[in-house]
């Protein structure tokens, strides 16, 4: 299924390949475009920092713990750019203050809750 040209562009940061593929498939089913999928915090930060071609994003789905590195620097960069995001975590509660306003999806991710969350990103899904 090809996403329409005005489909929300979503970035995924998730270190578990199968989970990332599942999220990509769900988002595509919801009518979103995958702008980028990254398995490391450094890769996601580099993508967001590319001055030559800054990414066009409407939102992001961020796993909290990426290979032992917390994703909060990516969240802070997205927040500074005004790009909405949600967290996905197996922790239940976030291990860091300052993100109380961000939707937290518990793993395994409920597709209905993910779809509801991305409807708030830029263009409605």
BABA-130490 format. One record per atom (N, C-alpha, C, O): atom name; x, y, z; residue number from 1; residue in one letter. Coordinates in steps of 0.2 Angstrom, whole numbers. Example, Ala and Ser with C-alpha at 12.3 -4.5 7.8 and 13.67 -1.06 7.14 Angstrom:
% residues 2
N;66;-28;39;1;A
CA;62;-22;39;1;A
C;66;-16;39;1;A
O;71;-17;42;1;A
N;64;-11;35;2;S
CA;68;-5;36;2;S
C;64;0;39;2;S
O;67;6;40;2;S
END
This chain:
% residues 125
N;4;-6;0;1;X
CA;0;0;0;1;X
C;4;6;0;1;X
O;9;7;4;1;X
N;3;11;-5;2;X
CA;7;17;-5;2;X
C;3;22;-1;2;X
O;-3;23;-2;2;X
N;7;26;3;3;X
CA;4;31;7;3;X
C;3;37;3;3;X
O;7;39;-2;3;X
N;-3;41;4;4;X
CA;-4;47;0;4;X
C;1;52;1;4;X
O;5;52;6;4;X
N;2;57;-4;5;X
CA;7;62;-3;5;X
C;7;66;3;5;X
O;12;68;6;5;X
N;1;67;6;6;X
CA;0;71;12;6;X
C;0;67;18;6;X
O;-2;69;24;6;X
N;2;61;18;7;X
CA;2;56;24;7;X
C;7;59;29;7;X
O;13;61;27;7;X
N;6;58;35;8;X
CA;11;60;40;8;X
C;17;56;39;8;X
O;17;50;38;8;X
N;23;60;40;9;X
CA;30;57;39;9;X
C;32;55;47;9;X
O;33;60;51;9;X
N;33;49;48;10;X
CA;35;47;55;10;X
C;42;44;55;10;X
O;44;40;51;10;X
N;46;46;60;11;X
CA;52;43;61;11;X
C;52;38;67;11;X
O;48;39;72;11;X
N;55;32;66;12;X
CA;55;27;72;12;X
C;62;26;74;12;X
O;67;26;71;12;X
N;63;26;81;13;X
CA;69;24;84;13;X
C;68;18;89;13;X
O;65;19;94;13;X
N;70;13;86;14;X
CA;69;6;90;14;X
C;75;1;88;14;X
O;77;1;82;14;X
N;78;-2;93;15;X
CA;84;-6;92;15;X
C;82;-13;91;15;X
O;86;-17;89;15;X
N;76;-15;92;16;X
CA;74;-22;91;16;X
C;71;-22;84;16;X
O;66;-19;83;16;X
N;74;-26;79;17;X
CA;72;-26;72;17;X
C;65;-28;71;17;X
O;62;-25;67;17;X
N;63;-33;75;18;X
CA;56;-36;74;18;X
C;51;-31;76;18;X
O;46;-30;73;18;X
N;52;-27;82;19;X
CA;48;-22;84;19;X
C;48;-17;79;19;X
O;42;-14;78;19;X
N;53;-14;77;20;X
CA;54;-9;72;20;X
C;50;-11;66;20;X
O;46;-6;63;20;X
N;50;-17;63;21;X
CA;47;-19;57;21;X
C;39;-19;59;21;X
O;35;-17;54;21;X
N;37;-21;65;22;X
CA;30;-21;66;22;X
C;27;-14;67;22;X
O;22;-13;64;22;X
N;31;-10;70;23;X
CA;29;-3;70;23;X
C;28;0;63;23;X
O;24;4;62;23;X
N;33;-1;59;24;X
CA;33;2;52;24;X
C;27;-1;49;24;X
O;23;3;45;24;X
N;26;-7;49;25;X
CA;20;-10;46;25;X
C;13;-7;48;25;X
O;9;-5;44;25;X
N;13;-6;55;26;X
CA;7;-3;58;26;X
C;6;4;55;26;X
O;0;6;53;26;X
N;11;8;56;27;X
CA;11;15;53;27;X
C;9;15;46;27;X
O;5;19;44;27;X
N;12;11;42;28;X
CA;10;11;35;28;X
C;3;9;34;28;X
O;-1;12;30;28;X
N;0;4;38;29;X
CA;-7;2;37;29;X
C;-11;8;39;29;X
O;-17;9;37;29;X
N;-9;12;44;30;X
CA;-13;18;46;30;X
C;-12;24;41;30;X
O;-16;29;42;30;X
N;-9;23;36;31;X
CA;-8;28;30;31;X
C;-2;33;31;31;X
O;-2;38;28;31;X
N;3;31;35;32;X
CA;8;35;37;32;X
C;14;33;32;32;X
O;14;28;29;32;X
N;19;38;31;33;X
CA;25;37;28;33;X
C;31;36;33;33;X
O;31;39;38;33;X
N;35;31;32;34;X
CA;41;30;36;34;X
C;46;35;34;34;X
O;49;34;28;34;X
N;48;40;38;35;X
CA;53;45;36;35;X
C;60;42;37;35;X
O;65;44;34;35;X
N;61;38;42;36;X
CA;67;35;44;36;X
C;66;30;50;36;X
O;62;31;54;36;X
N;70;25;50;37;X
CA;70;20;55;37;X
C;77;19;58;37;X
O;81;17;54;37;X
N;78;20;64;38;X
CA;85;20;67;38;X
C;85;15;73;38;X
O;81;15;77;38;X
N;91;12;73;39;X
CA;92;7;79;39;X
C;97;10;84;39;X
O;99;6;88;39;X
N;99;16;83;40;X
CA;104;19;88;40;X
C;103;26;89;40;X
O;100;30;84;40;X
N;104;29;95;41;X
CA;102;36;96;41;X
C;107;40;92;41;X
O;104;45;89;41;X
N;113;38;91;42;X
CA;118;42;87;42;X
C;115;43;80;42;X
O;116;49;77;42;X
N;113;38;77;43;X
CA;110;38;70;43;X
C;104;43;70;43;X
O;104;47;65;43;X
N;100;42;74;44;X
CA;94;47;74;44;X
C;96;54;75;44;X
O;93;58;72;44;X
N;100;55;80;45;X
CA;103;62;80;45;X
C;106;65;74;45;X
O;105;71;72;45;X
N;110;61;71;46;X
CA;113;63;65;46;X
C;108;64;59;46;X
O;109;69;56;46;X
N;103;60;59;47;X
CA;98;61;54;47;X
C;94;68;55;47;X
O;93;72;51;47;X
N;93;69;62;48;X
CA;90;76;63;48;X
C;94;82;63;48;X
O;92;87;62;48;X
N;101;81;63;49;X
CA;106;86;62;49;X
C;108;88;55;49;X
O;112;92;54;49;X
N;106;84;50;50;X
CA;109;84;44;50;X
C;107;91;41;50;X
O;101;92;39;50;X
N;111;96;41;51;X
CA;110;103;39;51;X
C;109;103;31;51;X
O;105;107;29;51;X
N;112;99;27;52;X
CA;111;99;20;52;X
C;104;97;18;52;X
O;101;100;14;52;X
N;101;92;21;53;X
CA;94;90;20;53;X
C;90;88;26;53;X
O;90;82;28;53;X
N;88;93;30;54;X
CA;84;92;36;54;X
C;78;88;35;54;X
O;75;89;30;54;X
N;77;83;39;55;X
CA;71;79;38;55;X
C;65;82;38;55;X
O;64;87;42;55;X
N;60;80;34;56;X
CA;53;83;35;56;X
C;49;77;39;56;X
O;48;72;36;56;X
N;48;79;45;57;X
CA;44;75;49;57;X
C;38;78;52;57;X
O;37;84;53;57;X
N;33;73;53;58;X
CA;27;75;57;58;X
C;26;72;64;58;X
O;22;74;68;58;X
N;31;67;65;59;X
CA;31;64;72;59;X
C;36;59;72;59;X
O;39;57;67;59;X
N;36;56;78;60;X
CA;41;50;79;60;X
C;38;46;85;60;X
O;34;47;89;60;X
N;41;39;84;61;X
CA;39;34;89;61;X
C;46;32;92;61;X
O;50;30;88;61;X
N;47;33;98;62;X
CA;54;32;101;62;X
C;54;27;107;62;X
O;50;27;111;62;X
N;58;22;106;63;X
CA;59;17;111;63;X
C;63;20;116;63;X
O;68;24;114;63;X
N;62;19;122;64;X
CA;65;23;128;64;X
C;73;21;128;64;X
O;77;25;129;64;X
N;74;14;128;65;X
CA;80;12;129;65;X
C;83;9;123;65;X
O;80;3;120;65;X
N;88;12;120;66;X
CA;91;9;113;66;X
C;97;7;114;66;X
O;102;10;115;66;X
N;98;0;115;67;X
CA;104;-3;116;67;X
C;108;-1;122;67;X
O;114;0;122;67;X
N;104;1;128;68;X
CA;107;3;134;68;X
C;108;11;134;68;X
O;110;13;139;68;X
N;106;14;129;69;X
CA;107;21;128;69;X
C;100;24;129;69;X
O;95;22;125;69;X
N;98;29;133;70;X
CA;92;32;133;70;X
C;91;37;127;70;X
O;95;40;125;70;X
N;85;37;125;71;X
CA;83;40;119;71;X
C;81;48;120;71;X
O;80;52;115;71;X
N;82;50;126;72;X
CA;80;57;128;72;X
C;84;63;124;72;X
O;80;68;123;72;X
N;90;62;122;73;X
CA;93;67;118;73;X
C;89;68;111;73;X
O;88;74;108;73;X
N;86;62;108;74;X
CA;82;63;102;74;X
C;76;66;104;74;X
O;73;71;100;74;X
N;73;64;109;75;X
CA;66;68;111;75;X
C;67;75;112;75;X
O;63;79;110;75;X
N;73;77;116;76;X
CA;74;84;117;76;X
C;75;88;110;76;X
O;72;93;109;76;X
N;78;85;105;77;X
CA;79;88;99;77;X
C;73;89;95;77;X
O;71;94;92;77;X
N;68;83;95;78;X
CA;62;84;92;78;X
C;58;89;95;78;X
O;54;93;92;78;X
N;58;89;102;79;X
CA;54;94;106;79;X
C;56;101;104;79;X
O;52;106;102;79;X
N;62;103;103;80;X
CA;65;109;101;80;X
C;63;111;94;80;X
O;62;117;93;80;X
N;62;106;90;81;X
CA;60;107;83;81;X
C;52;108;82;81;X
O;50;109;77;81;X
N;49;106;88;82;X
CA;41;107;88;82;X
C;38;100;84;82;X
O;33;101;82;82;X
N;42;95;84;83;X
CA;39;89;81;83;X
C;37;84;87;83;X
O;40;82;91;83;X
N;30;82;86;84;X
CA;28;78;92;84;X
C;30;71;91;84;X
O;33;69;86;84;X
N;30;67;97;85;X
CA;33;61;97;85;X
C;29;57;103;85;X
O;26;60;107;85;X
N;30;50;103;86;X
CA;27;46;108;86;X
C;33;41;110;86;X
O;37;40;106;86;X
N;33;39;116;87;X
CA;38;34;118;87;X
C;34;27;118;87;X
O;28;27;119;87;X
N;39;22;117;88;X
CA;37;15;118;88;X
C;41;12;123;88;X
O;48;13;122;88;X
N;39;9;128;89;X
CA;43;6;133;89;X
C;41;0;136;89;X
O;34;-1;137;89;X
N;45;-4;139;90;X
CA;43;-10;143;90;X
C;44;-8;150;90;X
O;42;-12;154;90;X
N;46;-2;152;91;X
CA;47;0;159;91;X
C;41;2;162;91;X
O;40;1;168;91;X
N;35;4;159;92;X
CA;29;6;162;92;X
C;29;13;163;92;X
O;26;17;160;92;X
N;33;16;167;93;X
CA;34;23;169;93;X
C;41;25;166;93;X
O;46;21;166;93;X
N;41;31;164;94;X
CA;47;34;161;94;X
C;52;35;167;94;X
O;51;37;172;94;X
N;59;33;165;95;X
CA;64;34;170;95;X
C;67;41;170;95;X
O;72;42;173;95;X
N;64;46;168;96;X
CA;66;53;168;96;X
C;60;58;168;96;X
O;55;57;165;96;X
N;61;63;172;97;X
CA;56;68;172;97;X
C;57;73;167;97;X
O;62;73;163;97;X
N;51;77;166;98;X
CA;51;82;160;98;X
C;47;80;154;98;X
O;47;84;150;98;X
N;45;74;154;99;X
CA;41;71;148;99;X
C;34;69;150;99;X
O;31;65;147;99;X
N;32;72;155;100;X
CA;25;70;158;100;X
C;19;71;153;100;X
O;14;67;153;100;X
N;20;75;148;101;X
CA;15;77;143;101;X
C;15;73;137;101;X
O;11;73;133;101;X
N;20;68;137;102;X
CA;21;64;131;102;X
C;17;57;132;102;X
O;18;54;137;102;X
N;14;55;127;103;X
CA;11;49;127;103;X
C;16;43;128;103;X
O;21;43;124;103;X
N;14;38;132;104;X
CA;19;32;133;104;X
C;15;26;131;104;X
O;10;25;134;104;X
N;17;23;126;105;X
CA;14;16;124;105;X
C;18;11;127;105;X
O;24;10;126;105;X
N;15;6;131;106;X
CA;18;1;134;106;X
C;19;-5;129;106;X
O;15;-6;125;106;X
N;25;-8;129;107;X
CA;26;-14;125;107;X
C;23;-20;128;107;X
O;24;-21;134;107;X
N;20;-25;124;108;X
CA;19;-24;117;108;X
C;14;-19;115;108;X
O;9;-18;119;108;X
N;16;-15;110;109;X
CA;12;-10;108;109;X
C;5;-12;105;109;X
O;4;-16;101;109;X
N;0;-9;108;110;X
CA;-7;-10;106;110;X
C;-8;-6;100;110;X
O;-7;1;100;110;X
N;-10;-9;94;111;X
CA;-11;-5;88;111;X
C;-16;0;88;111;X
O;-15;6;85;111;X
N;-21;-1;92;112;X
CA;-26;5;93;112;X
C;-23;11;96;112;X
O;-25;16;94;112;X
N;-20;10;101;113;X
CA;-17;15;105;113;X
C;-11;19;100;113;X
O;-11;25;101;113;X
N;-8;15;97;114;X
CA;-3;18;92;114;X
C;-6;22;87;114;X
O;-4;28;85;114;X
N;-12;20;84;115;X
CA;-15;23;79;115;X
C;-18;30;82;115;X
O;-18;35;79;115;X
N;-21;29;88;116;X
CA;-24;35;91;116;X
C;-18;41;92;116;X
O;-19;47;91;116;X
N;-12;38;94;117;X
CA;-7;43;95;117;X
C;-4;46;89;117;X
O;-3;53;89;117;X
N;-4;43;84;118;X
CA;-1;46;77;118;X
C;-6;51;74;118;X
O;-5;55;70;118;X
N;-13;50;76;119;X
CA;-18;54;73;119;X
C;-16;62;75;119;X
O;-18;66;72;119;X
N;-13;62;81;120;X
CA;-11;69;83;120;X
C;-5;72;80;120;X
O;-3;78;81;120;X
N;-2;68;75;121;X
CA;5;71;72;121;X
C;3;75;66;121;X
O;0;72;61;121;X
N;4;81;66;122;X
CA;4;85;59;122;X
C;-3;84;56;122;X
O;-8;86;58;122;X
N;-2;80;50;123;X
CA;-8;79;46;123;X
C;-11;72;50;123;X
O;-8;68;51;123;X
N;-18;72;50;124;X
CA;-21;67;54;124;X
C;-20;60;49;124;X
O;-21;60;43;124;X
N;-19;55;53;125;X
CA;-18;48;50;125;X
C;-25;46;48;125;X
O;-25;40;45;125;X
END
